[in-house]
Amino acid sequence: MFVTIKLLRTVAAGTAATLLAGCALSGSSPQQPAAASLNVNTYPLGAYSTKPGAAAVSATRPAHGTPSYDVKRASQLVYVSNLGAGAIDVFDQRGKNQQPIATITDGILGPGGLTTDRKGNLYVADEGKISGNWTVQVYAPGATSPTKSYTTDLSSPTDSVVAKDGTIYIANFNGFSNGWVTVYPKGNVSKEYRLSDFGGGAPLSVALDAKQNLYVMYDVNNGSAVNEYKPGTTTGTNLNLVFGSGGGIQVDPAGDILVAQQLSPSEILIFPPGQTEPSQTIPMPGGGEPFNFALNHGSKALFAGEYQNANQVDRFAYPSTKFRYVIANGFQNPSGVATAPYEF
């Protein structure tokens, strides 16, 4: 999905009905894989330029991807949603043009936004209905099968983030129709409530700062917006950041807000605290369009996925923003990036 393009797609059992309004998609879209036999109801395009449709998972792939992997093999990890392959690939944070340490496919259909918590658990927001439910899957460190699944009050979830006290925030794109953020206080699903004060917007990405304030990136009809929520509040403040075609959000330890701008131009923007105009921009070295990205623990490195043309994940030094190298390429739309250990 591009905010300026308003491309929404519903895919069911290998057939796609596409609604395209606004300007045309730039460039060509990857081919959709052949349909697999999966329990798929509706598959909204949500936050992505293309969707693998009902064939997100190859009918011939291994049932669980690779076996459980030793997290000690790499003291620092990068997880990447390989959307078109219906998989999560795991890499070391250091090293050029790597092959995955592990690949996770069990419990995944259309993987999107990723995050990790302080214990190293991986959270995968899935935009495909799994057994009839919208789902955020949780994988323990080193596991390739889900250890927990969240389904309460979700509708095309695109991203999640976990606070230090265990509170889970999940962005629900809801088919670009008055979406909301699902909140599980301290992980307690029975006390779930919504952040739904941003009328007419569709939450796309969520992030926390060092003080545990929540930042929600919204898609709106005329562009993008970011709301800030103090811990425990249900009403946010629009920060009036100037950008469009939003694709992801993070906050560094200094309180700078980083957003991925997919188009015009394609780059990551850095907004100092209290400022509405970016002070720095990070161009994409592969000429692709940035979507989700992540800072590592201590925010010494930034990892950004480029989709559409480049289909690679880049490592940048931070805060200098100097491009270092491509850690891996050959993805079928890298739609989520997370690091372990967690940023803060």
KARA-V741251 format. One record per residue. OMEGA is omega in degrees with one decimal (none if undefined). NEAR is the number of other C-alpha atoms within 8 Angstrom. D_CENTER is the distance of its C-alpha to the mean C-alpha in whole Angstrom. Layout:
<<OMEGA;NEAR;D_CENTER> <OMEGA;NEAR;D_CENTER>>
//
This chain:
<<167.5;12;13> <179.3;13;14> <-177.0;14;16> <-175.9;10;19> <-178.5;12;19> <178.4;10;18> <177.6;12;18> <-176.8;12;17> <172.6;12;18> <-178.4;11;19> <178.3;13;20> <174.9;12;22> <172.7;12;24> <176.5;11;24> <-176.3;7;25> <171.5;9;23> <-171.6;7;24> <174.4;8;22> <-177.3;7;23> <177.2;9;23> <-178.4;8;24> <-175.9;7;24> <-176.0;6;24> <178.2;7;24> <177.7;6;21> <178.8;4;21> <-179.9;6;22> <-179.8;6;22> <177.7;7;19> <177.4;7;19> <174.7;4;21> <177.0;9;20> <177.5;10;21> <-174.2;7;24> <173.5;11;24> <178.4;12;24> <-174.9;8;26> <176.0;7;23> <-177.2;8;23> <175.8;13;21> <174.7;9;21> <-175.0;9;19> <-177.6;14;16> <178.2;12;15> <177.2;14;13> <-168.4;14;11> <-171.8;10;9> <-178.4;9;10> <175.3;10;13> <175.4;8;14> <177.5;11;14> <178.3;12;16> <-177.9;15;17> <-178.6;15;19> <-178.8;15;20> <-179.3;16;16> <-179.6;14;18> <-179.8;12;21> <-176.5;7;25> <-177.1;4;26> <175.2;7;23> <-175.1;7;24> <-175.4;6;24> <-175.1;10;22> <176.8;13;20> <175.7;10;22> <176.8;8;24> <-175.3;8;23> <-178.2;10;23> <-178.1;6;24> <178.5;8;22> <176.5;5;25> <178.7;5;25> <-177.2;8;22> <178.4;7;23> <-173.5;9;19> <169.0;12;16> <175.0;12;13> <-178.6;13;11> <171.9;13;9> <175.6;16;8> <-166.5;16;11> <-176.0;17;10> <178.4;15;14> <-178.0;11;15> <-172.8;15;14> <169.6;17;13> <177.4;12;12> <-175.5;13;14> <-177.2;12;15> <166.8;12;17> <177.8;11;19> <-179.0;9;18> <177.5;5;21> <-177.5;7;23> <170.5;8;23> <-175.8;8;22> <162.1;8;21> <-176.9;6;21> <168.1;8;19> <-179.4;9;20> <175.4;12;19> <-179.3;12;17> <177.0;13;16> <-175.9;16;17> <178.6;10;18> <-175.0;8;17> <175.6;13;14> <179.5;14;14> <-172.9;14;11> <178.8;18;8> <-176.8;14;5> <-180.0;16;2> <169.3;16;5> <172.8;14;8> <175.7;16;12> <-174.5;12;15> <177.7;8;18> <179.1;5;20> <175.6;11;17> <179.1;11;16> <178.9;12;12> <-177.6;12;10> <173.5;14;8> <-174.8;15;7> <179.6;18;10> <171.6;16;11> <177.7;14;14> <-179.7;15;17> <-175.2;12;18> <176.6;6;22> <-176.0;8;21> <164.8;7;19> <-167.4;14;15> <162.0;14;14> <-178.6;12;12> <178.0;15;13> <-179.9;12;14> <176.2;14;16> <179.3;10;19> <179.4;8;19> <-176.9;9;20> <175.4;10;20> <171.3;15;19> <-176.5;10;20> <176.6;12;18> <178.7;8;20> <177.1;7;19> <175.0;9;17> <-179.0;7;16> <-173.0;9;17> <173.7;5;19> <178.2;5;19> <176.0;11;15> <-172.9;10;15> <179.4;14;12> <-177.7;16;10> <-176.5;18;6> <176.3;16;5> <175.2;17;8> <-174.5;13;10> <-179.6;11;14> <-179.2;10;17> <-180.0;8;20> <178.6;5;22> <176.8;9;19> <-177.1;13;18> <176.6;14;15> <-177.7;12;13> <177.1;14;11> <178.4;17;10> <-178.0;17;12> <173.4;18;12> <176.9;13;15> <-179.1;12;16> <-178.6;10;16> <175.9;9;19> <179.4;11;19> <-177.6;16;16> <172.7;13;16> <175.9;12;14> <-179.5;15;16> <171.3;12;17> <-176.4;14;19> <-177.9;11;21> <178.8;8;22> <-176.7;8;20> <-176.9;9;23> <-178.2;8;22> <178.9;5;25> <-176.4;7;25> <172.4;10;22> <-175.8;7;22> <161.1;9;20> <-173.8;10;19> <-174.9;10;20> <-177.9;7;22> <-173.7;6;20> <174.3;6;22> <-178.7;8;21> <178.6;13;17> <178.8;16;14> <-176.2;16;11> <-175.8;16;8> <-178.8;15;7> <179.4;18;9> <175.8;12;10> <171.9;13;14> <-176.0;13;17> <178.6;9;20> <177.6;5;22> <167.5;10;19> <-177.8;11;19> <176.5;12;16> <-177.5;13;14> <173.9;14;12> <179.5;15;11> <164.6;14;13> <176.5;15;14> <-173.7;11;18> <-177.4;6;21> <177.2;6;22> <-177.4;12;18> <179.4;13;16> <176.4;13;17> <173.8;12;16> <174.8;12;17> <179.4;12;18> <173.1;13;19> <-178.8;9;22> <176.4;7;22> <-179.1;5;23> <178.6;7;24> <177.7;9;23> <-177.2;7;23> <177.9;11;21> <177.0;7;22> <-177.3;8;21> <176.1;10;21> <177.4;7;22> <-176.1;10;20> <175.3;7;21> <177.6;9;18> <177.1;11;17> <-176.6;13;14> <-179.7;17;12> <-179.4;14;8> <-176.9;14;7> <172.5;16;9> <176.5;14;11> <-178.6;11;15> <-176.3;12;17> <178.4;10;20> <-178.7;4;22> <174.5;10;20> <179.0;11;19> <179.5;12;16> <176.8;12;14> <174.1;12;12> <174.8;16;11> <-171.6;19;14> <-172.0;15;13> <165.6;10;17> <-11.0;5;21> <178.7;6;20> <-177.5;14;17> <173.0;14;16> <-177.6;13;15> <179.6;13;17> <-178.9;12;18> <174.9;14;20> <179.6;10;22> <177.1;7;23> <-178.5;5;25> <179.9;8;25> <176.6;9;23> <-179.2;7;24> <176.3;11;22> <179.4;8;24> <173.5;7;22> <178.9;9;20> <178.0;8;18> <-179.6;7;19> <-174.2;12;17> <-179.1;6;20> <-179.1;8;19> <177.3;9;20> <-177.8;13;16> <-177.0;15;14> <172.7;17;11> <179.8;17;7> <-179.4;14;5> <-176.9;16;8> <169.8;11;9> <179.2;15;13> <-178.7;14;15> <-175.1;11;18> <176.4;8;20> <176.4;12;18> <-179.8;10;20> <177.6;11;18> <179.9;14;15> <-174.9;13;12> <174.4;13;11> <173.6;16;10> <179.6;19;12> <177.1;15;12> <-179.5;13;15> <-173.6;10;18> <-177.5;11;17> <-179.4;15;15> <174.5;15;15> <-174.6;13;13> <170.6;14;15> <175.7;13;17> <167.6;12;18> <178.7;12;21> <13.0;10;20> <-178.8;7;21> <-179.4;5;24> <179.7;9;21> <176.7;7;23> <-179.9;9;21> <-179.0;8;22> <174.6;8;21> <180.0;11;19> <179.1;14;18> <177.9;11;17> <179.3;10;17> <177.8;6;18> <170.7;11;15> <-176.5;11;14> <175.7;11;11> <-169.3;17;9> <177.9;16;6> <178.3;16;4> <175.2;18;6> <178.6;13;8> <170.6;16;12> <1.6;12;15> <-179.9;11;17> <-172.9;11;15> <-175.2;10;15> <none;6;18>>
//
